[in-house]
């Protein structure tokens, strides 16, 4: 299985379980994430979710480069296989806490941008490789712009693989809410989840919905423009693949 879901004491722990691929998301994993969030919507025993990645090297490194999503012929339309992998995209309003160890990059921001807060190990790093490989960072940058200062998200999005945002800096700018020792992010996230799980669920979900309502209008308007920006700004897939092959050493995935 590409993901695992374990439920205990009102807490669902969702683990991206492809450590050999740095927990990259292929089409099977994307579908499994969508199904998981939608299943949790119908499970009144679950009050909080914790999202993490297997292993210590990566939380998630975005879409798997081997994944192929057929695209419409129009330059004004893009089918993005990651659009429905997050909890909010599936109308799930229980709190979601992300526990990050190692790398979190690219398409991982679809998930991080829809979590209520992020707990990260001090060894965690955040970066966005899109521009390095001739791709527009659209949904990722828009999602993170709701959580990070403008200059920080612009720098991260434009610097590509050349620069990584360390966990301490991420904590200083408010992206990360809690720092832990390496290997301890999941335990810290579970402690926070246990507190929240003990509160009345209606009040908790109402609070989550209120917080998101404050950001929703700007987010919705921005994301509506993303398909055209991607279609017009991306290099052709074969050129992206060539750049990835030549620059993979910068990504430290091979």
C-alpha angles and dihedrals in degrees: 000000000000093000135026127211121198121180124196134151093355094309124112115202111201113194125192098221109195101099092156086063095039087256091292114171119245123182092270091053092046090053092046092052092051091049092047095054091046092050090052090054088066097043110089091183091071115082102164136019129210117200121200144148130246117253131012102271100071144009089199135323098204126246118005109249089225092061116104120199114186112236132210115248095241116100087216096060130068128178105212113195092201099055094095100040096095130083097240091050085060096047094250113152104179110112116270121203119194119214109200127197122169122344125007112179148145112349090015085082090069085067100036093049090058097048120098092228142347130233112195138183115241088246093058120114132196126204143146117226098185101106092045089062098041097262131127115243098218116138091029094051092042092051094048092045085069089059108031136053112269095247093050096050091043092052094047092047094047100041093060115183092345094084137028128202108232122222093248092054090044088054093047093055094045101253091114119045099194135022123209138179114273110285094019103087096096094050091050091048090050091052091054091045091053091056093050093044089061094061126086106281096221092057092046096049092043089054091049090050092048093051092050093045088064090061102030103091096054092042094051093048092048095048092051088066096048101088094058093045091052095045094050099039105041121097115235111280094251091055091048089052091050092051091047092051093050096042101036090107088066089056091050092219097122 
